[in-house]
Amino acid sequence: MMVKTKAPKGPMDPKGTAKQRDASQTRATLAGAVMQEAIELPDGMWERIAKKAYELWEQRGCREGLELQDWFDAEGIVMEEIHEARE
């Protein structure tokens, strides 16, 4: 017997939320920029992103193989926090 499960809606799922699609676009833009030239992060930014990525890794059950996804998600979260703090 085959059990069908619903695939989780993620940034690449066309049915994902607008926020997820925006995050996906941000990651793609950041990844493209990194490929062209390295971006120097402001003081403390790398540590802040690394801490958030670690928190996401823990929240996701310490699953291996998603390090880059955790990092990109953490970047988006930290950047959004900074943006909201400036408003």
N, C-alpha and C positions, 0 to 999 in steps of 0.2 A: 504494500500500500504506500503510495506516494503522498506525502503531506506537503501542501503548498503553504508557504509562508509569505507574508507580505514583505517586500523589500523595503528597508527603511528609506525614507525620503532624505536625500542628501543634496549637496550643492550641484551635483551633476544631473539630478533627477529633474526633468522639466516640470514636474508637479511640486517641486520644493518651494519653499516660501521665497518671497522677494528678497528677504534678508539673506537667505542661504545663497541665492543666485548672486547677490551683490558681493558676498564674502568670496564666492568662487571667482568672480571677476577680479576682485582685489588681489587674490592669491595669484591669479594668472598674470596680472600686471606686475606684481612684485617679482614673480619668478622670471618674467621676461627682462625686467630691469637688472636682476642679479646676473643673468646670463650675459648681458651687455657689459656691465661693469659693476664692481663691488660697491655696495652702499655702506658708508660708515655710519654706524648708529650713534646717537647722542649718548653721553655718559649715563650709565645705569640702565639703558634701554635693553641691552643684551641680557643682563641679569633678570630684568623684569619679565621679558619674554620667556627666558629659560624656566623661570619659576612657574609661570602660567602653563607652559607646555608640560612641565612635570605634573602639575595639578590635573590637567586634562588627561594625561596618561593614567594617573591614579583613578580618576573618575570613570575611565573607560575600562577599568578592570586590569590595568597593567598589561594590556595586550601588546605583544611585540609586532614589529613590522609597520607600525603607523607613526613612527617618529616624525617624519616629514609633515604628515597631515597634522599632528599635534602642534608642531612648530608653526605651521601656517595659520592654524586656527588661533593659536596664542598670539601671533602677530596681529591678526585682525582684532582680537579682543582688546589687546593693549592699545592699539591705534584708536579704536573706538572710544576707549576710556579717556585717552588724551584729548580726542576731538570733543567729547562731551564736557570735559573739564574746562576747555577753552571757551565754551559757549556761555 
